């Protein structure tokens, strides 16, 4: 295998990646497939932290749009990310891969509060570390959680798993003439107004020179290729 370009990454995946064809909740075969792809990347030698969205269970903005208090809706979304983290932790454990859930607050016996030193030790040991519960504050997305936790745990890149294999000049699902970028500077991404992450998350990455990598998570071997610097299967913003 080629030499790794990144030693430690934070992988951000959506909650929808666990729901499969049923369109909500959990699909057993899909969860197994997600766990397999992450373990394949881990087996290459990279250290992996993980943040999972909650779209398969709950969307805070949707709740707020239907009249619910926004803070309450966001709190529900934070709890939903904890459920998703526990689901994947179980899948890793069944593969004899050590995995640990760190929550934004103390949720024992389900998950302890995030402890940076403990998380760093676990990552150094090759364990998978899952950050759940968002930042602990409403009005912040799991993209922002991913950028924040990546910086706190000295990750070299945030890998955002999406439905497309990188960043394009336009939506490739709607525009057949869209051209894919292998690399972009942060400034080019700003000028092009490419929707990569929410503005708070993107600013955290840009201000701290934390690479953002966009790839199609369902593409076989894509994540492992990205980690060796093969950006033909994704786009890196740096």
N, C-alpha and C positions, 0 to 999 in steps of 0.2 A: 504494500500500500504506500501511496505517496505520503510525504511528510506533512503533518498537520500544520495549517497556517494559524489555527486558533487552538490554544490549550484549554480555555474555559469559555463557555458560552452560556447565555440565557436564552432558552427556547421559549417563545411565546406562541401558544396554539389557542385556537378558539374552542369554546365549549361545543360548538356545532360539530367539531371533528370527532366527537364521541357518540353522536346521535345516529349516524348511519342513515339508511333509507327511510326509517320510520319518521324522521323529521323532528324528534324531540327526545328528551331523556337519554337513555343509554342503549346502545346496540352491542351485544356481547362480542360479536365477531369484529366490529369496528374498533372497540376498545382494545382487543387483543392485537389488532393490526397496528394501531397507534403505538402501543407499548413495544411491539417488535421493532418498529422503525427507530424509536428512540434508543432502544437497547443496542441496535446495530451501530448507531453512531457512537454510543458509549464504548462499545467494544473496539472502536478505532483508537481509543485512548483519550478522547476529549472528556473534559469534566463538564457535566450538564446540570444547570439549574433550570427550573421550569416554572412558568406561570400559565395558568389555564383560565380562559374566559368562562362565562356562565350562560352563554346564549342558548344552550340546549335546555336550560331549566328556567331561566328568568332574565328579562331585560329591564333594568331599572328605568331607562328612558321611556319604554313602552308603558310601564306602570304609571310613571309620572304623567304621561300623555293621556292616560285614562282617568286622571283626577287624583291619583295617589300623591301624598306628600313626597317630594323628591328625595329627601333625606331617608325616609323610611324605605322607599323603593331601592335606593342604592344600598342600604344596609342588607336588604334581602338578597341583592345581587352578590354582595360580599360573602354571605353565608353559602350561596349556591356555588361559588368558586371553591369553598372548602369541601363541599361534597364531591366536586369533580377531582380535586386533588387526592382525596381519600380513595376514590375509584381507581385512579391510575397507580397510586401507591400499592394498592392491593394487586394490581396486574404485575407490577415490578417484583413484588415480594414473591409471587408465584413463580417467577423466573429466577429466583434466588439472587436478585439484584437488590442490594440495600437501598432503601429510599426513605426519606424523612419529610414530613410536612411541617412547615413553619407557618403559623398564622400571624395575622397582624396584631392579635391580642391573645391572651391566654385562653385557649379553648380546651384545655385538658378535661377529660381523657382523650379527646379527639386529636388535638394538636397543641403543642406548646407555642408560646409567643416566640416570634422571630428573635433569635440570638445570633448576632453576626459572627462572633468568634466560633460558636458551635457549627454554624453553617459552613464557614471556611474550612474547618477541620474535616467535616463530612465530604466536602467537595474534593479536598486534597486526597482523601481516602478512595476517591472514585465513586462515592455514593451519589445517587440522584437526589437533589434537594428541590422540593416543591414549595413555592411560596404562594400561600392562599390568603383569602380575605382582603385582597386589594391593599391599598395603603393604610386602611383603617379609617379613612375619611371619605365622606361623600363627595360627589362632583369630580372624582378622579377615575379614569378608566384603568382597565388592566394593562393597557399599553404603557401608561405612566408607571404602574406598579413594576412592569418588566424593566423599564429604563432605570428606575430608582434602585431596585434590588440588584440589577446587574452592576451598577456603579458601586453599591455597598459591598458586593462580594468580588470585586476586582475581575469581572468578566471582560473579555476583549471584544465581544460583539453581542448584540441582540439579534437573534434569528427569528424573524416573523414569518410563521407558516401561513400561507394564503392559498387561494384556489388557482392562482396563476403563477407561472414560473419566473417571476421577476417584475420589474417596473417597466412600463411601456409608455410611449408618447401619448397613447390613448387607451381606452378599455379594449383589450384584444378580443374580448367576447362580443363586442359590438362593432368594432372597426378592424376590418381585415388588413388595413394598411398600417396598423400600429407597429411601431418599431421598438424592440426590446433594448434596454441598456444593460450592459454587463457591469459597468461601474458608473457612479455619479458622485460628484462632490456634494457636500451639504448645501453649498451655495447654489449649485445647479438644481438641486431638488427644491430649494425655496423658490427660485426663479421660475421653474417649470410648474410649480403648484401641484406637484404630484402628491396624491393622497396616500402617504405611507403610514403615518401614525398621527394621533391627535397632536395638537400643537405643543402641549406641555411635555409630552413624551419626546417629541422630536427635538425640542429645545434642550432638554436634558442631555440627549445624545450629542447634539451638535456642540453644545458648550463644553462638553467633556471629551470630545473626540472619541466617542464610543461608536464603533461601526454598527450600522444597521444592515442586515442581510435579509432580503426577501426571496423566498423560494416556495415552490409548490410541494407541500408536505406529502401529498399522496403519490408523488412521482417516485418510483422505486429508485433507491440509492441517491436521491437528490441531496438529502441532508449530509450524507457522508462525503459526497463530492464537494459540496460547498466548503466543508471544513478543511479541505486540502487546497482551497483556492481556485477550484474550477467553477468560475462564475458564469459559464455558458448555461448552467441550469438555474441561475438566479441572478440577482443584482445586489451589489454591495454599495452602500452609501458611506463614504469616508472622507 
